[in-house]
């Protein structure tokens, strides 16, 4: 317990019933969770495999595992620390037969499911397809099946979505596949309907710790309750002031309902902030107190008063980007800091372009959040389609991609004939290749190409269960001629980059197989849940550009919060609907990302399309300013640019030195 403050210590030791830890921004919640894991094992004698901790991102789970390992030692390998989706996938793998799946079922990612919806809705435009897909996802997260969705559907779009929902579910079942929403929904249904399975998993989960509880949706909340059962041995950690994901189904009412459902719920508040200066926290508290409160709390810090918060009025978006980057350069040169000390945060991704242009013009390295995931790259999806097919031969989307990449004489007409034959037999495409009587339905040359491919997959599947993963992958890529195909179908530079990514992926998978003592087939069954940090962003000294949603959970020494105007933050839709509470929480999250300094900027006018639109200062600026000396307002919105002579001079000097690699 060394180094914990009294509320943190109390939260770690409390085991007399359900516990809610209200953890304000920067209050050390991850430390509390990992210390409690160590306390349960070391002081209370609980077996590591009986402790389960759930969080929302792979990055957070990885960090939690690393911290727990330092406290628990070698026994940390037995801990169950994962995301909700990874836990759901594990449960479904172990209990697959109870819900009519085989253990090697496929997990379809967003692009796979998007392709299914496009196939089912051939005549619909992209906007309608996206809205239907989103509606079905919301229904799944609300634990509504196709029949319940149809009964509740209001309006033409919802009614149409309900019909598509039923067809979509039939397709997933035929493919022996699930989507990401199913990884929570199906375990909930199983635990509700099968008491034997529920008891088995409750006996495995002696204490459950849930991070970011305010971000849980109805489905995730239900899963937590089913896993803990009547004993309700859980620690939920959350913060109602940081609930910013209602648009994707998160329900802040889950926090409120805890007190109703568990009358003996213990509530402990963590209010000491270890991240930010007093001025930054004061501004954050001033903003968030305007919201109705589930729980009263007020952050405080012993980090000192700190610099005043600067609020800069800019003429337009171009002027704003120029001012932000100029000031950033000057500040870095004066403090001899690192590029990674700085973040530029905004409400929407479209706002990043002007700042990217300025950063590139000044040769400043930067990273952009929300960029393409490593696993979303075409070359990685090509390779993983083979892995998915090795694991699950009923995975038709994987079959189609693997059979046609690289090209091997299996074209559209061949796949159409195979699809019709498979449909008549109610079997998957791969099984149809070897089905009795198929010779009369597919031309000999087409069938020969299909069976050559099918036999190749069968041979690789046999090897994938027995031989080292790296060797099997290497041989697979050589056999299909993937490197040659890349260089024949892409420009040399692009082909080199893609092949390098494939080699990195193969090396990483090989290492993971050795580390986890798993075969390639074992890894193939979970590859949709495996994530790898993009090597571009790993340990790179660069300015971070990110949306406020993407920045949650992160912290930076110096933050520029940009575009803080009515219509942007708060967003126009929230203003029109009279509901800006979540937008205010988003502002609170943005403010509390800053450790040492915070600069806020807004524009008097912005270019939108071909028009120039007048803008006004966000109401949140006035809310955070109590009239003291904590906020320093600068800039002139009607005439000349504000006086920034010293900053400009320092920036020019910094740029000059940057040419010679001497900015640090």
C-alpha distance (Angstrom), angle and dihedral (degrees) to the residues before:
residue distance angle dihedral
X1 . . .
X2 3.79 . .
X3 3.79 111.8 .
X4 3.82 96.6 13.7
X5 3.79 118.0 125.3
X6 3.85 117.9 -128.3
X7 3.85 97.4 -93.6
X8 3.81 91.2 46.3
X9 3.80 90.4 49.5
X10 3.79 91.1 49.5
X11 3.80 91.4 50.4
X12 3.81 91.5 51.5
X13 3.81 94.2 50.1
X14 3.79 100.3 40.6
X15 3.82 111.4 108.1
X16 3.81 103.4 143.3
X17 3.79 95.4 103.9
X18 3.80 143.4 -38.5
X19 3.79 113.4 -21.3
X20 3.80 133.0 -158.4
X21 3.79 115.4 -163.8
X22 3.81 110.7 -162.6
X23 3.78 99.9 -153.1
X24 3.79 115.2 -171.2
X25 3.79 120.9 -151.7
X26 3.81 112.0 -65.2
X27 3.81 93.2 3.9
X28 3.82 96.8 128.9
X29 3.79 100.7 -101.9
X30 3.82 95.0 154.2
X31 3.79 89.3 53.6
X32 3.80 90.3 51.9
X33 3.81 91.9 50.9
X34 3.81 94.7 48.3
X35 3.81 92.8 43.2
X36 3.80 89.2 51.4
X37 3.80 90.3 51.6
X38 3.81 88.7 53.0
X39 3.82 90.9 45.9
X40 3.81 92.9 51.5
X41 3.80 91.4 51.1
X42 3.80 103.0 34.0
X43 3.81 102.6 34.5
X44 3.79 103.3 23.7
X45 3.80 97.7 38.6
X46 3.81 95.7 -127.1
X47 3.80 114.8 159.6
X48 3.84 111.2 -111.8
X49 3.80 93.0 -124.7
X50 3.80 89.2 59.5
X51 3.81 92.0 60.8
X52 3.80 117.1 84.6
X53 3.80 125.5 -175.4
X54 3.81 122.3 -174.1
X55 3.78 129.5 -166.5
X56 3.80 135.8 162.8
X57 3.79 108.0 -111.5
X58 3.78 135.1 44.2
X59 3.80 88.7 -127.2
X60 3.82 92.0 56.4
X61 3.81 91.5 45.8
X62 3.80 90.9 49.6
X63 3.80 92.0 50.3
X64 3.80 90.9 48.0
X65 3.80 91.3 50.8
X66 3.80 91.9 50.1
X67 3.80 92.7 50.2
X68 3.80 92.8 45.3
X69 3.81 91.0 50.2
X70 3.81 90.4 57.8
X71 3.80 90.5 53.4
X72 3.80 101.3 37.3
X73 3.79 101.8 31.1
X74 3.78 124.2 -157.2
X75 3.81 92.8 -8.8
X76 3.80 89.5 68.4
X77 3.83 87.8 86.0
X78 3.81 87.1 74.0
X79 3.81 94.1 55.0
X80 3.80 119.9 107.2
X81 3.82 103.2 -134.0
X82 3.78 114.6 154.8
X83 3.77 147.9 116.9
X84 3.80 120.7 -77.9
X85 3.80 89.7 -105.2
X86 3.80 94.7 49.9
X87 3.80 90.5 50.1
X88 3.80 90.3 49.0
X89 3.80 91.2 49.7
X90 3.81 91.1 50.4
X91 3.79 91.5 50.3
X92 3.80 92.1 48.5
X93 3.82 93.1 48.1
X94 3.80 90.4 53.0
X95 3.81 95.2 42.7
X96 3.82 99.2 31.0
X97 3.78 97.3 125.7
X98 3.80 91.3 55.2
X99 3.81 89.3 66.3
X100 3.79 99.0 36.2
X101 3.80 98.4 -97.8
X102 3.75 129.6 120.8
X103 3.83 114.4 -123.8
X104 3.80 90.7 -112.9
X105 3.82 94.0 59.4
X106 3.81 116.5 149.0
X107 3.78 126.0 -112.3
X108 3.80 110.5 -142.9
X109 3.79 117.3 -147.6
X110 3.80 127.3 -146.9
X111 3.81 95.3 -84.2
X112 3.81 91.8 48.8
X113 3.80 92.9 51.8
X114 3.81 91.4 43.4
X115 3.82 88.3 56.5
X116 3.82 90.3 51.6
X117 3.80 92.0 51.7
X118 3.79 91.3 47.9
X119 3.79 89.5 52.5
X120 3.81 92.3 49.1
X121 3.82 93.3 44.9
X122 3.79 101.7 40.7
X123 3.81 94.5 153.3
X124 3.82 96.8 45.2
X125 3.80 124.7 96.0
X126 3.80 121.1 -115.3
X127 3.81 94.1 -103.5
X128 3.80 93.0 55.3
X129 3.81 91.7 46.2
X130 3.81 90.7 51.3
X131 3.82 92.6 48.3
X132 3.81 92.0 49.5
X133 3.80 91.3 48.4
X134 3.81 90.6 49.9
X135 3.81 92.0 48.0
X136 3.82 92.3 52.1
X137 3.81 90.0 48.7
X138 3.81 90.4 52.5
X139 3.81 90.6 48.9
X140 3.79 91.3 51.6
X141 3.80 91.7 49.3
X142 3.80 88.7 50.4
X143 3.84 88.6 52.7
X144 3.79 93.8 -114.5
X145 3.81 118.7 145.6
X146 3.82 124.5 -152.8
X147 3.82 94.9 -87.4
X148 3.82 93.6 48.2
X149 3.79 90.1 45.8
X150 3.80 90.8 52.5
X151 3.80 91.4 50.6
X152 3.81 91.9 51.3
X153 3.80 99.1 38.6
X154 3.79 114.9 121.2
X155 3.78 121.9 -170.0
X156 3.78 132.6 13.7
X157 3.81 95.8 -76.2
X158 3.81 94.3 52.3
X159 3.81 92.5 43.4
X160 3.79 90.5 51.6
X161 3.80 91.0 45.8
X162 3.81 90.5 53.6
X163 3.81 91.0 56.0
X164 3.81 91.0 47.7
X165 3.83 89.0 47.6
X166 3.81 91.3 61.4
X167 3.81 92.5 48.4
X168 3.81 91.0 45.5
X169 3.81 91.1 54.0
X170 3.81 91.6 50.2
X171 3.80 89.6 51.1
X172 3.81 93.2 50.2
X173 3.79 90.5 49.9
X174 3.80 91.5 50.2
X175 3.79 90.0 51.0
X176 3.82 91.8 47.4
X177 3.79 85.4 -125.5
X178 3.79 141.0 129.1
X179 3.79 132.3 -159.7
X180 3.81 125.9 -133.7
X181 3.81 93.7 -93.0
X182 3.82 89.1 55.1
X183 3.81 90.6 58.6
X184 3.81 87.6 74.6
X185 3.80 102.1 25.2
X186 3.81 97.8 52.1
X187 3.84 94.8 49.4
X188 3.82 89.0 50.0
X189 3.80 91.4 51.4
X190 3.80 91.3 46.4
X191 3.81 95.3 48.6
X192 3.81 90.4 47.8
X193 3.78 94.9 48.9
X194 3.82 102.6 35.1
X195 3.80 113.2 55.4
X196 3.81 93.0 -176.7
X197 3.79 91.7 57.9
X198 3.82 90.9 43.1
X199 3.80 92.3 53.8
X200 3.79 91.2 47.7
X201 3.80 92.4 54.9
X202 3.80 94.6 42.3
X203 3.79 89.3 54.9
X204 3.81 87.9 53.8
X205 3.80 92.1 49.9
X206 3.81 107.7 61.6
X207 3.81 92.0 157.7
X208 3.80 127.5 13.6
X209 3.80 124.2 -160.9
X210 3.82 117.7 -166.0
X211 3.81 121.0 -167.6
X212 3.83 124.4 -156.2
X213 3.79 91.3 16.2
X214 3.81 92.0 173.2
X215 3.82 87.7 67.4
X216 3.81 95.6 58.0
X217 3.78 119.3 114.5
X218 3.77 125.1 -147.1
X219 3.79 92.8 -88.6
X220 3.82 95.5 50.1
X221 3.79 90.9 45.6
X222 3.80 90.4 53.1
X223 3.80 91.9 49.1
X224 3.81 90.7 54.6
X225 3.80 91.8 51.7
X226 3.80 93.6 47.0
X227 3.81 91.7 50.7
X228 3.81 93.8 50.7
X229 3.81 96.4 39.0
X230 3.82 123.4 -179.2
X231 3.82 92.4 -24.7
X232 3.84 90.0 64.6
X233 3.79 91.2 -161.1
X234 3.79 98.0 170.1
X235 3.78 144.0 124.5
X236 3.80 113.9 -148.0
X237 3.79 115.9 -166.5
X238 3.78 119.5 -165.6
X239 3.78 149.9 124.6
X240 3.79 123.5 -132.8
X241 3.82 88.9 -157.8
X242 3.81 90.3 64.7
X243 3.79 99.0 49.1
X244 3.83 101.3 126.4
X245 3.81 105.4 143.8
X246 3.82 105.0 79.9
X247 3.82 88.2 121.8
X248 3.80 89.8 67.6
X249 3.79 96.0 43.5
X250 3.81 103.8 -85.7
X251 3.79 110.1 148.7
X252 3.80 119.4 -153.2
X253 3.82 87.2 -167.4
X254 3.81 87.4 77.2
X255 3.82 87.2 74.7
X256 3.80 92.7 49.2
X257 3.80 92.5 45.9
X258 3.81 92.4 55.4
X259 3.79 91.1 72.3
X260 3.80 91.0 50.0
X261 3.81 97.3 45.2
X262 3.81 94.4 42.5
X263 3.84 109.7 39.2
X264 3.81 89.6 179.8
X265 3.82 92.0 55.1
X266 3.79 112.1 141.3
X267 3.82 114.7 -142.9
X268 3.81 120.5 -158.4
X269 3.81 121.3 -179.3
X270 3.79 123.7 -147.1
X271 3.81 104.8 -159.6
X272 3.80 104.0 155.2
X273 3.78 109.0 100.2
X274 3.81 116.7 -150.9
X275 3.80 95.3 -173.5
X276 3.79 115.4 56.1
X277 3.80 141.5 46.9
X278 3.80 121.7 -105.3
X279 3.80 93.8 -104.0
X280 3.79 92.7 54.5
X281 3.80 92.1 48.2
X282 3.79 92.2 46.8
X283 3.82 90.3 55.0
X284 3.81 90.7 48.0
X285 3.81 92.2 49.1
X286 3.82 91.4 48.3
X287 3.80 91.3 54.1
X288 3.78 99.6 44.2
X289 3.81 95.6 45.8
X290 3.82 87.2 71.0
X291 3.83 88.2 71.4
X292 3.81 122.6 81.6
X293 3.80 106.6 -101.2
X294 3.78 130.9 -127.6
X295 3.78 89.2 -173.1
X296 3.78 128.4 11.1
X297 3.78 115.8 -125.0
X298 3.79 137.9 143.8
X299 3.78 124.7 -157.3
X300 3.79 119.7 -132.5
X301 3.79 134.6 179.7
X302 3.78 140.8 -163.5
X303 3.82 91.5 -154.3
X304 3.80 92.3 107.0
X305 3.78 133.7 -104.7
X306 3.82 95.6 -68.5
X307 3.79 131.5 -169.1
X308 3.80 121.2 -39.9
X309 3.79 116.1 -95.6
X310 3.80 110.2 -106.4
X311 3.81 119.0 -139.7
X312 3.79 110.3 -167.9
X313 3.81 123.8 -162.4
X314 3.81 110.1 -152.7
X315 3.78 131.1 -169.5
X316 3.79 96.4 -129.7
X317 3.79 143.7 -24.7
X318 3.79 94.3 -78.7
X319 3.80 91.6 52.0
X320 3.83 90.5 47.0
X321 3.82 93.5 53.1
X322 3.81 91.3 45.9
X323 3.82 92.5 49.9
X324 3.83 94.4 46.5
X325 3.81 94.7 49.7
X326 3.82 93.4 41.9
X327 3.79 91.2 51.8
X328 3.81 91.9 44.9
X329 3.82 91.0 53.2
X330 3.79 92.5 47.9
X331 3.79 93.3 47.1
X332 3.80 93.4 48.4
X333 3.79 91.5 49.7
X334 3.81 92.1 49.2
X335 3.81 95.5 47.0
X336 3.84 97.9 35.2
X337 3.78 87.5 -133.1
X338 3.80 131.7 152.8
X339 3.78 127.6 -94.6
X340 3.81 88.9 -120.9
X341 3.82 89.3 63.1
X342 3.82 87.9 74.9
X343 3.79 133.3 73.9
X344 3.80 132.4 -179.1
X345 3.81 109.0 -155.9
X346 3.81 128.0 -169.9
X347 3.80 141.7 168.6
X348 3.82 99.0 -113.8
X349 3.81 136.6 24.4
X350 3.82 92.1 -121.6
X351 3.84 88.8 69.3
X352 3.80 92.7 66.5
X353 3.82 98.3 74.9
X354 3.82 98.8 79.6
X355 3.81 91.8 48.3
X356 3.80 92.0 47.5
X357 3.80 89.5 53.7
X358 3.80 92.5 51.2
X359 3.81 93.6 45.1
X360 3.81 91.3 50.5
X361 3.79 91.1 47.5
X362 3.81 89.5 55.4
X363 3.83 93.5 41.8
X364 3.80 92.9 -117.3
X365 3.83 115.2 158.0
X366 3.80 112.8 -127.8
X367 3.79 141.9 172.5
X368 3.78 122.7 -142.8
X369 3.79 118.4 -147.4
X370 3.75 118.8 -136.7
X371 3.79 92.0 36.9
X372 3.75 121.8 145.4
X373 3.78 113.2 -57.9
X374 3.79 116.6 -124.1
X375 3.80 88.4 -118.8
X376 3.80 91.9 52.0
X377 3.80 93.3 62.0
X378 3.80 112.0 112.8
X379 3.80 94.4 -125.3
X380 3.82 92.6 51.8
X381 3.80 91.6 47.9
X382 3.82 88.3 50.6
X383 3.81 91.3 56.6
X384 3.80 94.7 41.6
X385 3.81 90.4 52.4
X386 3.82 87.0 65.9
X387 3.80 91.1 47.5
X388 3.79 91.7 50.3
X389 3.80 91.1 49.5
X390 3.80 92.0 49.3
X391 3.79 87.8 53.7
X392 3.80 99.2 41.2
X393 3.79 121.2 18.5
X394 3.82 90.2 -171.0
X395 3.82 90.1 66.2
X396 3.81 98.4 109.3
X397 3.85 97.3 179.9
X398 3.81 89.2 54.0
X399 3.81 90.7 46.0
X400 3.81 92.8 53.6
X401 3.81 93.9 48.4
X402 3.80 94.7 44.8
X403 3.81 94.3 44.2
X404 3.80 92.2 53.1
X405 3.84 101.0 37.1
X406 2.96 109.3 102.8
X407 3.81 97.9 17.6
X408 3.80 112.2 -104.9
X409 3.79 106.5 167.3
X410 3.80 94.6 -76.0
X411 3.79 105.7 120.2
X412 3.78 138.5 163.8
X413 3.81 96.6 -76.5
X414 3.82 91.5 50.3
X415 3.81 92.1 49.9
X416 3.81 91.2 46.1
X417 3.82 91.5 53.5
X418 3.81 91.2 45.6
X419 3.80 91.2 47.8
X420 3.81 92.2 52.5
X421 3.80 91.3 48.9
X422 3.81 91.6 47.8
X423 3.81 91.1 47.5
X424 3.81 92.6 53.4
X425 3.81 89.8 52.6
X426 3.83 95.6 39.8
X427 3.81 91.3 -127.4
X428 3.80 135.6 118.7
X429 3.80 124.7 -87.1
X430 3.81 94.3 -107.5
X431 3.81 93.4 50.7
X432 3.80 90.2 48.6
X433 3.82 91.2 62.0
X434 3.81 90.1 69.6
X435 3.82 98.7 30.7
X436 3.84 116.9 129.1
X437 3.80 112.6 -98.7
X438 3.80 95.0 17.4
X439 3.80 88.8 122.5
X440 3.80 90.4 74.5
X441 3.81 93.6 53.9
X442 3.80 104.1 44.9
X443 3.79 127.3 51.4
X444 3.82 114.8 -105.3
X445 3.82 95.3 -115.8
X446 3.81 91.8 48.6
X447 3.80 92.7 47.0
X448 3.81 91.5 47.8
X449 3.82 90.8 56.4
X450 3.80 91.4 46.4
X451 3.79 94.3 49.1
X452 3.78 92.3 46.4
X453 3.80 87.7 55.8
X454 3.82 92.5 43.7
X455 3.80 93.1 51.2
X456 3.80 90.0 48.4
X457 3.83 91.0 54.0
X458 3.81 91.2 47.6
X459 3.81 91.3 52.3
X460 3.79 91.6 48.6
X461 3.80 91.8 47.4
X462 3.80 90.1 54.7
X463 3.82 90.8 50.6
X464 3.82 93.0 43.3
X465 3.81 89.9 63.0
X466 3.80 94.4 51.2
X467 3.80 114.7 23.5
X468 3.83 134.0 66.0
X469 3.78 111.1 -75.4
X470 3.80 95.8 -129.2
X471 3.80 93.8 53.1
X472 3.81 93.2 48.2
X473 3.81 91.9 49.0
X474 3.80 92.6 47.8
X475 3.78 91.6 50.3
X476 3.81 92.0 46.1
X477 3.81 92.4 53.7
X478 3.81 91.6 47.1
X479 3.79 92.2 48.0
X480 3.80 93.8 53.2
X481 3.82 92.1 41.2
X482 3.79 92.2 -128.7
X483 3.82 96.9 160.9
X484 3.80 92.5 50.0
X485 3.80 91.2 46.7
X486 3.83 91.1 51.7
X487 3.80 92.7 53.7
X488 3.80 91.4 45.2
X489 3.80 95.0 49.3
X490 3.85 101.5 36.7
X491 3.76 137.7 47.3
X492 3.81 111.9 -89.7
X493 3.81 96.1 -107.9
X494 3.80 92.9 47.8
X495 3.81 91.6 45.4
X496 3.81 91.6 51.5
X497 3.80 91.1 51.0
X498 3.81 92.9 47.9
X499 3.79 93.9 46.3
X500 3.81 89.7 49.0
X501 3.81 88.7 54.3
X502 3.80 90.8 50.4
X503 3.81 91.5 50.0
X504 3.81 90.3 49.2
X505 3.79 89.9 50.0
X506 3.79 93.6 48.6
X507 3.80 91.3 47.3
X508 3.78 91.9 48.9
X509 3.82 93.6 47.6
X510 3.79 90.5 47.4
X511 3.79 91.0 51.6
X512 3.79 91.8 47.2
X513 3.80 90.9 50.8
X514 3.80 90.5 53.0
X515 3.80 92.8 44.6
X516 3.81 95.3 47.7
X517 3.82 93.6 35.3
X518 3.80 91.2 -125.4
X519 3.77 134.4 140.8
X520 3.77 123.0 -121.7
X521 3.80 88.5 -104.5
X522 3.82 90.3 56.0
X523 3.80 90.5 52.0
X524 3.79 92.7 44.1
X525 3.80 90.1 61.5
X526 3.79 92.0 60.4
X527 3.78 101.9 29.7
X528 3.81 92.5 111.2
X529 3.81 88.5 63.3
X530 3.79 97.2 43.4
X531 3.79 114.7 99.2
X532 3.76 129.4 -173.7
X533 3.77 125.4 -163.5
X534 3.76 111.1 -108.7
X535 3.78 103.0 -106.5
X536 3.79 89.1 -136.2
X537 3.79 91.0 66.8
X538 3.77 100.1 38.2
X539 3.81 112.0 111.4
X540 3.80 90.6 -23.1
X541 3.80 117.5 154.9
X542 3.79 99.7 -133.3
X543 3.79 142.3 127.0
X544 3.81 110.6 -96.4
X545 3.81 118.9 -129.9
X546 3.79 111.2 -168.1
X547 3.77 145.6 151.3
X548 3.79 116.0 -110.7
X549 3.80 89.7 -111.2
X550 3.81 91.7 53.5
X551 3.82 92.0 45.9
X552 3.80 94.7 59.1
X553 3.80 109.5 117.9
X554 3.81 92.4 22.9
X555 3.79 130.6 100.3
X556 3.80 134.7 -161.7
X557 3.77 133.8 -171.9
X558 3.81 91.9 -128.5
X559 3.81 125.6 25.6
X560 3.80 131.9 -170.0
X561 3.80 110.0 -162.0
X562 3.81 105.6 -165.0
X563 3.80 138.5 -170.2
X564 3.81 93.8 26.9
X565 3.79 96.6 168.0
X566 3.78 138.3 128.6
X567 3.78 106.3 -86.3
X568 3.79 93.3 29.4
X569 3.81 103.6 48.6
X570 2.98 103.0 33.1
X571 3.78 90.1 31.7
X572 3.79 118.7 -125.7
X573 3.81 93.4 -117.1
X574 3.80 92.0 55.6
X575 3.81 90.4 49.5
X576 3.81 92.4 49.8
X577 3.80 91.5 49.7
X578 3.82 93.3 45.1
X579 3.80 91.0 -123.1
X580 3.79 113.4 116.2
X581 3.81 100.1 142.8
X582 3.81 93.3 104.3
X583 3.81 90.4 45.9
X584 3.80 88.6 53.8
X585 3.80 89.4 51.4
X586 3.81 87.6 50.8
X587 3.82 89.5 54.7
X588 3.81 88.8 48.9
X589 3.81 90.5 52.3
X590 3.82 90.2 50.1
X591 3.80 93.8 50.9
X592 3.80 93.5 47.4
X593 3.83 93.6 53.6
X594 3.83 87.2 75.7
X595 3.78 120.8 90.9
X596 3.80 105.2 178.8
X597 3.80 111.0 1.1
X598 3.79 137.8 19.1
X599 3.81 127.4 -166.8
X600 3.79 120.5 -175.2
X601 3.80 123.5 -166.7
X602 3.79 136.8 -173.1
X603 3.80 136.8 173.9
X604 3.79 133.0 -126.8
X605 3.79 89.9 -146.1
X606 3.78 137.4 9.2
X607 3.76 136.7 -166.0
X608 3.79 112.3 -114.6
X609 3.77 110.9 -178.6
X610 3.80 104.9 -48.6
X611 3.80 94.5 -24.5
X612 3.81 132.7 88.0
X613 3.81 109.0 -135.9
X614 3.80 125.3 -162.1
X615 3.81 114.0 -124.9
X616 3.80 134.3 -163.9
X617 3.77 133.1 -150.5
X618 3.82 115.1 -87.3
X619 3.78 115.1 -102.8
X620 3.81 87.0 -128.1
X621 3.82 90.9 72.8
X622 3.79 92.1 59.9
X623 3.81 89.9 44.6
X624 3.81 92.6 55.4
X625 3.84 93.0 46.1
X626 3.82 113.2 80.0
X627 3.80 93.7 178.2
X628 3.80 97.2 -97.3
X629 3.79 128.4 113.7
X630 3.81 96.1 -85.8
X631 3.81 95.0 93.9
X632 3.81 121.7 56.3
X633 3.80 113.5 -165.7
X634 3.78 117.0 -157.2
X635 3.79 141.2 171.5
X636 3.77 139.6 54.5
X637 3.75 118.0 -108.6
X638 3.77 98.4 -171.6
X639 3.78 105.8 50.3
X640 3.75 141.4 -3.2
X641 3.76 125.0 13.1
X642 3.83 116.3 -88.8
X643 3.76 119.9 -94.2
X644 3.79 108.1 -91.5
X645 3.82 98.0 146.8
X646 3.80 96.1 138.2
X647 3.78 93.1 46.0
X648 3.80 91.5 47.0
X649 3.79 91.8 49.3
X650 3.79 92.6 49.3
X651 3.78 91.0 46.2
X652 3.78 92.3 53.5
X653 3.78 89.5 50.3
X654 3.81 90.1 48.1
X655 3.80 90.7 50.4
X656 3.79 91.0 49.6
X657 3.79 91.5 51.6
X658 3.78 90.9 44.7
X659 3.79 88.4 64.7
X660 3.80 87.0 64.8
X661 3.82 95.6 42.2
X662 3.80 92.9 -108.6
X663 3.79 105.6 120.7
X664 3.78 97.5 111.1
